[in-house]
Amino acid sequence: MRQSCAGGLLGASRMQYHLRQSLTSIDAILFGRPEVIVTFAAHKFDDKTLELKDQATKDMVKLQLESFEKFVRLITGKA
């Protein structure tokens, strides 16, 4: 499961790409989609509580976690 968070526009997407390349080279089983890339992170978290306040990002993380559960069930044969 790949997630990244950064202060700029790309949200560490190049890091995710390189990590995927590295893991593929060792035949790791990868969960690829959906990716969560949080851009301009400083504006999406509460300054005091550090809680994620951006609803679109929350929705994407929820979707990713639901998809990850399905992936784990598939890989473990418990689908």
N, C-alpha and C positions, 0 to 999 in steps of 0.2 A: 504494500500500500504506500503510495507516494503522496506526500503532501509537502508543500513548501510555503513559506511566508517570507515576504521581503518588503522593504520600503519603497521599491520602485515599480515600474510598469511590468516587468517580466516575472516577478514573484519567484525567482530562483528556478525558473523553468529549464534553463540550461543545465543546472545541477541535476535535475530529475532526468534529463535526457542522458547525461553521462553516467549516472547511476544505473539506468536501464541498460546501457551498453555494457557496463562492467558486469552486471549480474547475468546478462545473457551469455557472456563469454565463459561463465562457469556453469552453464545449464541450470540456473536457478529457476524455480517455478515462479512466474511473475503474475501479479494482479495488476492489470494495466489501466482499466477504466472503471469508473471515471477518475480522472486526476483532479486534485484540488490544488489550485494555485491561487494564493491570496496575494493580490497586488495591493500596493499602498496600505500595508498592514497598520501603520500608525493611525489611520483614520477609521479602522474597522474594529478596534478594541477600545474598551473603556479605559481611560487613563488611570483610574484609581483601582478598580477591581480586576482589570485585565480580562474582563469577560468579553467574548466576541459579541458585538452588537449589530453587525451587518447581516440582515436576514437572508440575502441571496447566498452569502457564504455559509451560513448555518444550514440552509437547504441543501447546498452542494455537499457539505460534510455528512449530512444525514443520508443523502443518496449514496455517497461512497461507502458509508458503514453498512447500509443495507445490501449493497452489491458485494461488499467484502464477506458478509455473512454467507451469501449464496455461493461465493467462490470457495470458502472454507468447507462448506457442506459438500460441494462437488469434489474437491480434492480429497476429502476424508472419506468419501463414499456414504455420507449421511444426508444426502439430498432428499 
